[in-house]
Amino acid sequence: MVNVHEPADDVRVPRAQVGSSPQHLLATVLGEYLDSSDADLPSAAVIAILREFGISEPSARSALSRLVKRGLIATRGNGRPPVYHLTPGAIARHRSRMRHFLTFGAHPPPWTGAWVQASFSIPSSGQAARHAVRRSLGALGFVGLYDSVWIRPGSDAAPVREALDDLLQHVAGARWSVLHVRFDEESGPHGPASAYDLTSLGSAYSDFIERYADLRVAARDGTLDPAGALVARTSAMDSWRRFADIDPDLPEHLLPQPWPRQRARETFLDIHSALGSLAQARLVEVATPHWPDAASWVTHFQASRDEPTADPSH
């Protein structure tokens, strides 16, 4: 099956989930519309912004507290009410992740036929270690080909080698290996594609296209007001970003045809591009009474259709 994976670094961003939690929603909004660690963000402005999404004040304050604990934001000074700012590490991660989300699916990756395989054997007494290994492999983008044989496309074996060494070096009787492999029959019933639930992934792309079809038309026709644009654009981004995490980005010859990812990407880009300025304007409008400098700091990312780049647009 396809595994959700998240890059490991010092900034722990809430996991994507169905029905976004307030903290995940806040992380999405901050990542999309605020691109400087110098910006002082009053708590009252955050509460006003999350109110646009139906989030209550207690839930908004809880979201702020949790993002502070995760290292995504920090308080500035000791004033009351508190003022927050994005940490430099969070800004760097946001930029990297936003570019990943917005360029994902733009061009098929060059394919060399290389796979990394991780195999392990853990005594029956090491059940906790076995679960930890599987979680770590999933986080690195691996999928189980067989029970203790996991694979991922590509040739970078260093992260998984380090992860297995860290997790298993003190587990008595554990053995593991990391190999670079090629499959004689990549697309056969026992090849690597069989490890992925591509049917469900394809259905998820098709569901995305259908779910956002009317919004795509409205975005193209310019019939949404700024308040509606902010909520709709954030919803589309929140849904699309999951694909960049769960799609293994396999080469075309291993995918069912027709594969709906490109149609889903075009749907997302139409919505995201058309509604960016409106959503930004709404954020400035609701934040300014609590944050007079909002217009100087609020921005939005804009994807390029022609080149695999994405940058904030002021």
Sequence and secondary structure as in RCSB ss.txt:
>XXXX:A:sequence
MVNVHEPADDVRVPRAQVGSSPQHLLATVLGEYLDSSDADLPSAAVIAILREFGISEPSARSALSRLVKRGLIAT
RGNGRPPVYHLTPGAIARHRSRMRHFLTFGAHPPPWTGAWVQASFSIPSSGQAARHAVRRSLGALGFVGLYDSVW
IRPGSDAAPVREALDDLLQHVAGARWSVLHVRFDEESGPHGPASAYDLTSLGSAYSDFIERYADLRVAARDGTLD
PAGALVARTSAMDSWRRFADIDPDLPEHLLPQPWPRQRARETFLDIHSALGSLAQARLVEVATPHWPDAASWVTH
FQASRDEPTADPSH
>XXXX:A:secstr
        SSS      SS  HHHHHHHHHHHHB  TT  EEHHHHHHHHHTTT  HHHHHHHHHHHHHTTSEEE
 SS SS EEEE HHHHHHHHHHHHHHHHTTSS       EEEEEEE  TT HHHHHHHHHHHHHTT EEEETTEE
EEESS  HHHHHHHHHHHTTSTT EEEEEEE  TTTTSTTSGGGGS HHHHHHHHHHHHHHTHHHHHHHHHT   
HHHHHHHHHHHHHHHHHHHHH     GGGS SS THHHHHHHHHHHHHHHHHHHHHHHHHHHTTT TTHHHHB E
EEE SSSS EEEE 
